[in-house]
Amino acid sequence: MMRSLALANVFHRKVRTAMSVSAVCMGICMLITMLGLSHGTLEEVADRVVSVEAELLVLPEERSLVFTSGQPLSPKYKPLIEGVTVEDVPAIERAIPASFHQAHLAGQEQRVFGVDRDDFKYFLGSRKWVAGRLFDEGGRFKKLIDSKRNERGAYHPDTVTDAELQLGCEMIIDSRLARVGGYQVGQQVTYMGRPFTIVGVFQEGAAGRVFVPIQTLQHVLNSGIPFSSIFFVRLSETMRQRGGAGQRAAARAIHQTTHLRVIQKASYETLLHQSFASVYVFINVFSVVVLIFAVFFVLLTTYTMVLERTREIGILKSLGAGRVFLIRQCMTEALILSGVGTGLGIALSYVAKHLIETYRPLMTVDVAPKFLLLGLAVGLLAGVMGALYPAARAVRLDPATALSFE
């Protein structure tokens, strides 16, 4: 009976009810979509970096894990890292330098990984080639650059002709970027003001979507000086067998030797989320705003219902309706509004996910159960809070006064 009465009251003013439900729906949808987009994108990036066949990441102490750019790491660090020992046991199998840059492909900015062709196997892992081949076939450009270096590893960039540089202007991309951008092997794209030829497509999931020869980036960005952005460090078999203890010991040894920042690859996702802490502060503030917004609309609707039914409330009280009955009545009506709005908001978040991933297919929206539960909690809390004042007013109404209300 109570639910029937509550439903009748809610649908008595259909437009007003629809507006309240819509307000809750939009707020919950925006909350879930924002959380899904931010977490989904970051977790996808983290998963791709974690896929590299290395255990440690080395970067300058003051640099952000996420926004590392430029080429701040001298080539002197590579032999220092590879020479690290733990308890007189060689700890490092290989230090893999990588340079980062940006390219505009498929309508979005993409992080470009510059790596040595001999090191790409650590990024590819078990993934397959979809089409084409690895860049710098036969290592022609690498050998050309190495032949020009002096004893300090440097060379004058003017000694490399445009025709010779074009040997290193090759690019490989992952299958997702190829599909979204409509790119094919043999196609040329403009990058750093030069025509780069896409020579290979590999299965998606690697640390980067775009790879080019590191020698090309170093030539263009560093005038040939072999600086890099980061080192991916692959531990020796002995250290790998020690698991986390081996990783921590090797990380301490590298830090003591180089004074660089060393992190375990397994903690990359946590550090990635910490780097975007300000984004999550914004989302938390937005969550509070959504809650307040929803509470306001539910309260306004429920309060208006109480005012409109002042005489009816007086009749109910004169017939023996108690405080608990009236409070439950207001709560039921408010929860119907917030519950329907929350349900529609959750459904709409899946629509938003589909639209985002359709029109921005390189983005990932993760509508995880924990976000759905958060949206549900916010929506129902809004219903409860929105019903408190109207319920209190209904309880305080004097039956005689209410019956005389016109």
Backbone hydrogen bonds, N-H to C=O, Kabsch-Sander energy under -0.5 kcal/mol:
donor,donor_aa,acceptor,acceptor_aa,energy
5,L,1,M,-2.6
6,A,2,M,-2.6
7,L,3,R,-2.7
8,A,4,S,-2.3
9,N,5,L,-2.3
10,V,6,A,-2.6
11,F,7,L,-2.5
12,H,9,N,-0.7
13,R,9,N,-0.5
13,R,10,V,-0.6
14,K,12,H,-0.6
17,T,13,R,-2.3
18,A,14,K,-2.7
19,M,15,V,-2.2
20,S,16,R,-2.0
21,V,17,T,-2.7
22,S,18,A,-2.4
23,A,19,M,-2.1
24,V,20,S,-2.1
25,C,21,V,-2.7
26,M,22,S,-2.8
27,G,23,A,-1.9
28,I,24,V,-2.5
29,C,25,C,-2.4
30,M,26,M,-2.5
31,L,27,G,-2.2
32,I,28,I,-2.5
33,T,29,C,-2.5
34,M,30,M,-2.5
35,L,31,L,-2.1
36,G,32,I,-2.8
37,L,33,T,-2.6
38,S,34,M,-2.4
39,H,35,L,-2.5
40,G,36,G,-1.9
41,T,37,L,-2.1
42,L,38,S,-2.0
43,E,39,H,-2.8
44,E,40,G,-1.8
45,V,41,T,-2.1
46,A,42,L,-2.8
47,D,43,E,-2.6
48,R,44,E,-1.9
49,V,45,V,-2.2
50,V,46,A,-2.8
51,S,47,D,-0.9
52,V,49,V,-1.7
53,E,122,Y,-2.5
54,A,52,V,-2.6
55,E,233,V,-2.4
56,L,233,V,-2.0
57,L,263,I,-2.6
58,V,231,F,-2.6
59,L,261,R,-2.4
63,R,60,P,-1.3
68,T,64,S,-0.5
73,L,228,S,-2.9
74,S,72,P,-0.6
77,Y,74,S,-1.6
78,K,75,P,-0.8
80,L,76,K,-1.1
81,I,77,Y,-3.1
82,E,78,K,-2.5
83,G,79,P,-1.1
84,V,81,I,-1.6
86,V,89,V,-2.6
89,V,86,V,-1.2
91,A,84,V,-2.3
92,I,84,V,-0.7
93,E,234,R,-2.6
94,R,234,R,-1.9
96,I,94,R,-0.6
96,I,232,F,-3.4
98,A,230,I,-2.3
99,S,114,G,-2.2
100,F,70,G,-0.6
101,H,112,V,-1.5
103,A,110,Q,-2.4
105,L,103,A,-0.9
105,L,108,Q,-2.3
108,Q,105,L,-1.9
110,Q,103,A,-3.6
112,V,101,H,-3.3
112,V,110,Q,-0.5
113,F,210,V,-2.9
114,G,99,S,-3.4
114,G,112,V,-0.6
115,V,113,F,-0.7
115,V,212,V,-2.0
119,D,116,D,-1.5
120,F,116,D,-0.9
122,Y,119,D,-1.6
123,F,119,D,-0.6
123,F,120,F,-1.2
124,L,120,F,-2.5
125,G,121,K,-2.2
127,R,124,L,-2.0
130,V,201,V,-2.6
131,A,201,V,-2.1
133,R,199,V,-2.5
139,G,136,D,-2.6
140,R,137,E,-1.0
143,K,139,G,-2.8
144,L,140,R,-2.2
145,I,141,F,-2.6
146,D,142,K,-2.6
147,S,143,K,-1.9
148,K,144,L,-0.7
148,K,145,I,-1.1
149,R,145,I,-0.7
149,R,146,D,-0.7
150,N,154,A,-2.9
153,G,150,N,-2.0
159,T,156,H,-2.1
160,V,157,P,-1.7
161,T,159,T,-0.6
165,L,161,T,-2.8
166,Q,162,D,-1.8
167,L,164,E,-1.2
168,G,165,L,-1.6
169,C,166,Q,-0.9
170,E,168,G,-1.6
171,M,197,T,-2.6
172,I,211,F,-2.4
173,I,200,G,-2.0
174,D,209,R,-1.8
175,S,202,F,-2.0
178,A,174,D,-2.2
179,R,175,S,-2.3
180,V,176,R,-2.5
181,G,177,L,-2.8
182,G,178,A,-1.1
183,Y,178,A,-1.4
186,G,198,I,-3.8
187,Q,184,Q,-2.0
189,V,196,F,-2.7
191,Y,189,V,-0.6
191,Y,194,R,-2.8
194,R,191,Y,-1.7
196,F,189,V,-3.4
196,F,194,R,-0.6
197,T,169,C,-2.1
198,I,187,Q,-3.0
198,I,196,F,-0.5
199,V,171,M,-2.5
199,V,197,T,-0.8
200,G,171,M,-0.9
201,V,131,A,-3.0
202,F,173,I,-2.1
203,Q,128,K,-2.6
209,R,111,R,-0.5
210,V,111,R,-0.7
211,F,172,I,-2.6
212,V,113,F,-2.4
214,I,115,V,-1.5
216,T,213,P,-0.7
217,L,213,P,-1.4
218,Q,214,I,-2.6
219,H,215,Q,-1.9
220,V,216,T,-2.4
221,L,217,L,-3.2
222,N,217,L,-0.6
222,N,218,Q,-1.5
223,S,219,H,-0.6
224,G,218,Q,-2.3
225,I,222,N,-1.8
227,F,225,I,-2.5
228,S,73,L,-2.0
229,S,98,A,-2.0
230,I,98,A,-1.9
231,F,58,V,-2.4
232,F,96,I,-2.8
233,V,56,L,-3.0
233,V,231,F,-0.6
234,R,94,R,-2.9
234,R,232,F,-0.6
235,L,233,V,-0.6
236,S,91,A,-2.3
240,R,236,S,-2.4
241,Q,237,E,-1.9
242,R,238,T,-0.7
242,R,239,M,-0.6
243,G,240,R,-1.4
245,A,242,R,-1.0
246,G,242,R,-0.5
247,Q,243,G,-2.0
248,R,244,G,-2.5
249,A,245,A,-2.3
250,A,246,G,-2.5
251,A,247,Q,-2.5
252,R,248,R,-2.2
253,A,249,A,-2.1
254,I,250,A,-2.6
255,H,251,A,-2.3
256,Q,252,R,-2.4
257,T,253,A,-1.7
258,T,254,I,-2.9
259,H,255,H,-2.5
261,R,59,L,-2.3
263,I,57,L,-2.4
265,K,55,E,-2.9
267,S,264,Q,-1.5
268,Y,265,K,-1.8
271,L,267,S,-2.3
272,L,268,Y,-2.5
273,H,269,E,-2.2
274,Q,270,T,-1.9
275,S,271,L,-2.1
276,F,272,L,-1.0
277,A,274,Q,-1.6
279,V,276,F,-0.8
280,Y,276,F,-1.5
281,V,277,A,-1.9
282,F,278,S,-1.9
283,I,279,V,-2.1
284,N,280,Y,-2.5
285,V,281,V,-2.5
286,F,282,F,-2.6
287,S,283,I,-2.3
288,V,284,N,-1.8
289,V,285,V,-2.2
290,V,286,F,-2.9
291,L,287,S,-2.3
292,I,288,V,-2.7
293,F,289,V,-2.9
294,A,290,V,-2.8
295,V,291,L,-2.8
296,F,292,I,-2.5
297,F,293,F,-1.9
298,V,294,A,-2.6
299,L,295,V,-3.1
300,L,296,F,-2.7
301,T,297,F,-2.3
302,T,298,V,-2.9
303,Y,299,L,-3.0
304,T,300,L,-2.1
305,M,301,T,-2.1
306,V,302,T,-2.0
307,L,303,Y,-2.3
308,E,304,T,-2.5
309,R,305,M,-1.5
310,T,307,L,-1.3
313,I,309,R,-2.8
314,G,310,T,-2.0
315,I,311,R,-2.2
316,L,312,E,-2.5
317,K,313,I,-2.6
318,S,314,G,-2.4
319,L,315,I,-1.5
320,G,317,K,-1.3
321,A,316,L,-2.9
326,L,322,G,-1.9
327,I,323,R,-2.7
328,R,324,V,-2.7
329,Q,325,F,-2.1
330,C,326,L,-2.3
331,M,327,I,-2.8
332,T,328,R,-2.7
333,E,329,Q,-2.1
334,A,330,C,-2.4
335,L,331,M,-2.9
336,I,332,T,-2.0
337,L,333,E,-1.8
338,S,334,A,-2.8
339,G,335,L,-2.8
340,V,336,I,-2.4
341,G,337,L,-2.2
342,T,338,S,-2.8
343,G,339,G,-2.6
344,L,340,V,-2.4
345,G,341,G,-2.2
346,I,342,T,-2.6
347,A,343,G,-2.1
348,L,344,L,-2.7
349,S,345,G,-1.6
350,Y,346,I,-1.0
350,Y,347,A,-0.5
351,V,347,A,-1.2
352,A,348,L,-2.6
353,K,349,S,-2.2
354,H,350,Y,-2.2
355,L,351,V,-2.5
356,I,352,A,-2.8
357,E,353,K,-2.5
358,T,354,H,-1.2
359,Y,355,L,-2.7
360,R,356,I,-2.7
363,M,360,R,-2.4
366,D,36,G,-2.4
366,D,364,T,-0.6
367,V,365,V,-0.9
368,A,366,D,-2.0
371,F,368,A,-0.9
372,L,368,A,-1.8
373,L,369,P,-2.6
374,L,370,K,-1.7
375,G,371,F,-2.6
376,L,372,L,-2.5
377,A,373,L,-2.6
378,V,374,L,-2.7
379,G,375,G,-2.5
380,L,376,L,-2.6
381,L,377,A,-2.5
382,A,378,V,-2.0
383,G,379,G,-1.6
384,V,380,L,-2.3
385,M,381,L,-2.8
386,G,382,A,-2.5
387,A,383,G,-1.0
387,A,384,V,-0.6
388,L,384,V,-0.7
388,L,385,M,-0.7
389,Y,385,M,-0.6
391,A,387,A,-2.3
392,A,388,L,-2.3
393,R,389,Y,-2.4
394,A,390,P,-2.3
395,V,391,A,-2.2
396,R,392,A,-1.7
397,L,393,R,-0.9
397,L,394,A,-0.6
402,A,398,D,-3.0
403,L,399,P,-2.4
404,S,400,A,-1.2
405,F,402,A,-1.1
